[in-house]
């Protein structure tokens, strides 16, 4: 019997994007939360170029203020994204964002 670790891995990868957004909301500086999320996508070596392009397009579809609001909502809750279940402790806004990215770009059909 083979157990797929793909969903947990994709959640950890996308969690990195969430961490980038959270880090930026703590300080009102440049680059924007969107820019950081897009830069993090570029560092994801374990996904295909097609998946990266999908993530870039999906992140770009979010308004910058929406991403900042997601980060601000999560700001006071520490998350450990090395834990596959870290998103269970995230705010509904961050969970929805990560799930949107995952289902849009990192499912078996991508």
C-alpha positions in Angstrom: 0.0 0.0 0.0 1.4 3.4 -1.0 0.5 6.5 1.0 0.9 9.7 -0.9 2.7 12.5 0.9 1.9 14.9 -1.9 -0.9 16.9 -0.1 1.3 17.4 3.0 4.2 18.4 0.8 2.2 20.9 -1.2 0.8 22.4 2.0 4.3 22.9 3.3 5.4 24.5 0.1 2.5 26.8 0.0 3.0 27.5 3.7 6.3 29.1 2.8 4.3 31.6 0.7 2.1 32.2 3.7 5.1 32.8 5.9 6.5 35.3 3.4 3.3 37.2 3.5 3.2 37.1 7.3 6.8 38.3 7.6 6.1 41.3 5.5 3.0 42.4 7.4 5.0 42.8 10.5 7.0 45.6 8.8 5.4 48.1 6.4 8.3 48.0 3.9 8.9 47.1 0.4 8.7 44.7 -1.3 5.1 44.0 -1.1 3.5 40.8 0.3 2.6 39.9 -3.3 6.2 40.4 -4.5 7.5 38.2 -1.6 5.0 35.4 -2.4 6.0 35.5 -6.1 9.7 35.4 -5.2 9.1 32.4 -2.9 7.4 30.6 -5.8 10.6 31.0 -7.8 12.6 29.2 -5.1 10.3 26.1 -5.1 12.5 23.6 -6.9 10.2 20.6 -6.2 7.4 21.8 -8.5 7.2 22.0 -12.2 7.5 25.2 -14.3 3.8 24.8 -15.2 2.9 24.7 -11.5 5.1 27.7 -10.8 3.4 29.6 -13.6 0.0 28.7 -12.3 1.0 29.9 -8.8 2.3 33.2 -10.1 -0.9 33.8 -12.0 -3.1 32.8 -9.1 -1.1 35.0 -6.6 -1.2 37.9 -9.1 -5.0 37.6 -9.2 -5.1 38.6 -5.6 -5.2 42.3 -4.8 -2.1 43.4 -2.8 -4.3 44.7 0.0 -6.1 41.3 0.2 -2.8 39.6 0.7 -1.8 42.1 3.4 -5.2 41.5 5.1 -4.5 37.8 5.1 -1.1 38.4 6.7 -2.5 40.9 9.3 -5.2 38.4 10.3 -2.6 35.8 11.0 0.0 38.2 12.5 -0.5 37.1 16.2 -0.5 33.4 15.6 2.8 31.7 15.2 2.9 28.8 12.7 5.6 26.1 12.2 5.4 25.2 8.5 7.9 22.4 9.0 4.9 20.6 10.5 2.6 19.2 7.9 -0.4 20.1 10.0 0.6 23.7 10.7 -2.3 25.1 8.6 -4.8 23.6 11.1 -3.7 26.4 13.4 -3.8 29.1 10.8 -6.6 31.7 10.5 -9.4 30.8 8.1 -8.1 33.5 5.8 -4.7 32.0 5.5 -6.0 28.5 5.2 -8.4 29.6 2.4 -5.5 31.3 0.6 -3.2 28.3 0.8 -6.0 25.9 -0.2 -6.9 28.1 -3.2 -3.3 28.0 -4.4 -3.1 24.2 -3.7 -6.3 23.2 -5.4 -5.7 25.5 -8.4 -2.1 24.7 -9.1 -0.7 21.7 -7.1 -3.3 19.0 -7.6 -2.5 15.9 -9.7 -4.2 17.6 -12.7 -1.7 20.5 -12.8 
